[in-house]
Amino acid sequence: MRRHEMSDAAAPTLGKFICVVCPNGCVIDAEFIPGSKPKLISFANAGCSKGERWIKQEIETPMRTISTSVLVKGGDYVCASVRTKTPIPLERVMDVMDALKDIVIEAPVHIGQTIISSPAGIDAEIIATREVAKV
């Protein structure tokens, strides 16, 4: 489900969110105040404590993990899959993707290897998730 468009209005908004933390996929009903700093007021139908934590984060400070690939020179594969080591703020996802689009790394590449630190000035690391041997 897409996030609701959030304006600076102070009136509470009702929304339905599908929790993605576990396989249950609970549909959580949430009441929140939208705006530049949204605030969760109440929620219902979270099937577990993970869902309770998730809906608060999703409303107030949504985070995402990025998975993509970067080009590799001199390797047995032309690309290596990479991801953020930790979640980053949702509003900065495109900034990080822009920082990664022109990255070319040299083989060998090892799983867990830091590919770039602080992409787009964000306190995060991009790590490799694929081995690429040097040829």
C-alpha positions as CSV (number, residue, x, y, z in Angstrom):
1,M,0.0,0.0,0.0
2,R,1.3,3.4,-0.8
3,R,1.9,5.9,1.9
4,H,-0.7,8.6,2.2
5,E,0.1,12.0,0.8
6,M,0.9,14.1,3.8
7,S,0.0,17.8,3.9
8,D,0.6,20.3,6.7
9,A,-3.1,20.0,7.8
10,A,-3.6,19.4,11.5
11,A,-6.7,17.3,11.1
12,P,-6.3,13.6,12.0
13,T,-6.3,11.2,9.1
14,L,-7.3,7.6,9.0
15,G,-5.4,5.1,7.0
16,K,-4.9,1.4,6.4
17,F,-1.3,0.0,6.2
18,I,-0.2,-3.5,5.4
19,C,2.5,-4.5,7.9
20,V,5.6,-6.0,6.1
21,V,7.6,-7.1,9.2
22,C,6.4,-10.7,9.2
23,P,4.4,-13.1,6.9
24,N,1.1,-12.3,8.6
25,G,0.7,-9.1,6.6
26,C,-1.7,-7.5,9.1
27,V,-3.9,-4.7,7.9
28,I,-3.3,-2.0,10.5
29,D,-5.8,0.8,10.9
30,A,-4.0,4.0,12.0
31,E,-5.1,7.4,13.0
32,F,-2.4,10.0,12.6
33,I,-1.8,13.7,12.2
34,P,-0.2,14.3,8.7
35,G,2.3,17.0,7.9
36,S,6.1,17.5,7.7
37,K,6.4,15.8,11.1
38,P,3.6,13.2,11.2
39,K,2.4,11.9,14.5
40,L,0.7,8.5,15.2
41,I,-2.4,9.0,17.4
42,S,-3.8,5.4,17.6
43,F,-3.8,2.1,15.7
44,A,-5.7,-1.2,15.7
45,N,-5.3,-4.7,14.3
46,A,-1.5,-5.1,14.8
47,G,-1.2,-8.8,15.3
48,C,2.1,-8.6,17.3
49,S,4.5,-6.2,19.0
50,K,6.6,-6.0,15.8
51,G,3.6,-4.5,14.0
52,E,3.1,-2.0,16.8
53,R,6.7,-0.8,16.5
54,W,6.5,-0.9,12.6
55,I,3.3,1.3,12.3
56,K,4.8,4.0,14.6
57,Q,8.0,4.0,12.5
58,E,6.1,3.9,9.2
59,I,4.0,6.9,10.1
60,E,6.6,9.1,12.0
61,T,10.0,8.1,10.5
62,P,9.7,5.8,7.5
63,M,12.9,3.9,6.7
64,R,13.8,1.7,3.7
65,T,16.6,-0.7,2.7
66,I,17.9,-0.3,-0.8
67,S,19.0,-3.3,-3.0
68,T,20.5,-2.6,-6.4
69,S,23.7,-3.4,-8.4
70,V,26.9,-1.6,-9.4
71,L,29.2,-2.2,-12.3
72,V,32.4,-4.2,-11.8
73,K,35.6,-4.0,-13.9
74,G,37.8,-7.0,-14.4
75,G,35.5,-9.5,-12.8
76,D,33.7,-12.8,-13.8
77,Y,30.4,-10.8,-13.5
78,V,29.8,-7.4,-14.9
79,C,27.7,-6.3,-11.9
80,A,27.6,-7.0,-8.2
81,S,24.5,-6.8,-6.1
82,V,24.7,-4.3,-3.2
83,R,22.4,-3.1,-0.5
84,T,22.3,-0.6,2.4
85,K,23.7,-2.1,5.6
86,T,21.0,-0.4,7.6
87,P,17.7,1.2,6.7
88,I,17.8,4.8,5.5
89,P,15.2,7.5,5.6
90,L,12.5,7.0,2.9
91,E,12.9,10.6,1.7
92,R,16.6,10.0,0.9
93,V,16.3,6.8,-1.1
94,M,16.5,8.6,-4.5
95,D,19.5,10.6,-3.3
96,V,21.4,7.4,-2.5
97,M,20.3,5.8,-5.8
98,D,21.7,8.9,-7.6
99,A,25.0,8.5,-5.7
100,L,25.2,4.8,-6.8
101,K,24.3,5.1,-10.5
102,D,27.8,6.0,-11.7
103,I,29.8,3.7,-9.3
104,V,32.2,1.3,-11.0
105,I,34.2,-1.0,-8.7
106,E,37.3,-3.2,-9.4
107,A,37.2,-7.0,-8.9
108,P,37.5,-8.9,-6.7
109,V,34.4,-8.1,-4.7
110,H,33.5,-9.9,-1.5
111,I,30.2,-10.3,0.3
112,G,29.9,-7.8,3.1
113,Q,32.6,-5.5,1.6
114,T,31.9,-1.8,2.0
115,I,31.4,-0.4,-1.5
116,I,30.7,3.2,-0.5
117,S,30.4,4.9,2.9
118,S,28.0,7.8,3.5
119,P,26.4,7.9,0.1
120,A,24.8,11.3,-0.5
121,G,26.0,12.3,2.9
122,I,23.8,9.8,4.7
123,D,25.1,7.9,7.7
124,A,25.0,4.5,6.1
125,E,27.1,2.0,4.1
126,I,26.5,0.2,0.9
127,I,27.8,-3.3,1.0
128,A,28.3,-6.1,-1.6
129,T,25.9,-9.0,-1.5
130,R,27.6,-11.0,-4.3
131,E,31.1,-12.4,-4.8
132,V,32.8,-11.3,-8.0
133,A,36.2,-13.0,-8.7
134,K,38.9,-11.2,-10.6
135,V,39.6,-12.5,-14.1
